Amino acid sequence: MSSTQKDQHGARSQRFQEADKPHRRKREKTYSCDECGKDFTLAQSLKRHQLIHSGVKPYSCNECGKGFTRTGSLKTHQLIHSGVKPYSCDECGKGFTWTGSLKTHQLIHSGVKPYSCELCGKSFTQAENLKTHQLIHSGVKPYSCELCGKSFTQAGSLKAHQLIHSGVKPYSCDLCGKSFNRAGNLKTHQLIHSGVKPYSCELCGKAFALNGDLQRHLVTHSGIKAYSCDFCGKSFSNKHYRNIHLRFHTGNDVYCCDQCGKLFATDGQLQQHMFSHTEERSYKCDLCEKTFKAPHHLKRHQQIHTRK
């Protein structure tokens, strides 16, 4: 190549580089959101983003009524109702609608929890879960129930709570018939029937199916009853038991028997009581064939055989 050709080639290269510069500038983040400061390369992307802050959700699901700001988000959501779960975990076999959900789930099996709370030390597999948890420490509870006034830090917790007032319990146990308003509560309950109790108390040897039950039990050995009723002064070792007791004073979330009018603090207590109104004895002991009205009566009876 002659020196003239080299000069011409160099000039052309320089022109191409200069022509390319405006295109590169266009790809820079020039559009920013006034609400949250997030930057975008395209004005259209900013407009789509701003729908989040407007609260407008023009696309709704025909199955459950949930609203979305974008059609793409609605389509992704509708996969849940299809029931198709093509992505399954190699460790436990659990199926997922999306590959992202599977990847998130697999972190549980890794045991790695890199995100920890500076206030209480609790650790999480995802940064998002940590952020959600930190709302508890803030003390801010912006979501309140219109029926009973109970407040929550998250909208999801409020929705889950509102199922209590609806009375709808679509998830029922095949073994004892007890019903629940959430699938997760049913799964937790079913551990009781498995007979597996991996959590045992080092002080008295009592075993539990759930770690949470063991932790609540351990408080009884301490003798500390830090939670007291503002109405009558009765004290409790566990906040949960205190809150159940409060229902009798406030009248909120009290369960009433439609047969005799008797009131109960928990749905479980009501369901146990309902067996007293039936004459059926559907629960039979495999060892002596004695029959009982309720499963808890059968369980208490079976302890006689185990002591022999």
C-alpha angles and dihedrals in degrees: 000000000000123000089252092054090047091053091049091048091049092050091050091050091050091050091051091050092049091047090051095053097077090052091054090049090053090058092056118106101262103148117074132183115244091209102053106003095241112156129225135188094216131049089221091057090053091051091051090049093050090063087074091062094043092062090223112140107179096170115073133180115248091211103052106003095241112156130224137189093221136041090227091059090049092052091049090050093049090064087074091064092047089069091220113139107175096166116076133180116246090210103053106003095241112156128224137194094219133038090228090059090051092052091049091049093050090064087071091063092047090063090217114138106173097167115077133176114245092210103051105007095238110150133213139196093227134044090224092059090051091052091050091049093050090063087072091063093047090066090218113136107176096165115077133177114245091209102052105006096239111153131217138192093223134045090224091058090052092051091049090049093050090063087071091063093045090060090217113140108172097168114078132176115245091211104050105007095239110151132213138194092224132049090221091058090051092052091050091049093050090063087072091062093047089071091222112134108174096165115077133176114245091208102053105005095240110153130215137196092219131047090221091059090051092051091051090048093052090062090064090064092054092061089219116137102184098162117077134179114248091209104051106005096241110152131216136194091221130050091217092059091046091052091050089051091051090063090074090058098041099036090223119136092000114154117223127200109234090206102056106002095243114154126228132189095219136034089234091060091049092049091051090049093051090067088068090066095056128080094202117110100198098155114084130185112237092211103050103007092235111154132222139191096226136036093232090056089053091049092051090049093050090061087071090064094046091053093056 
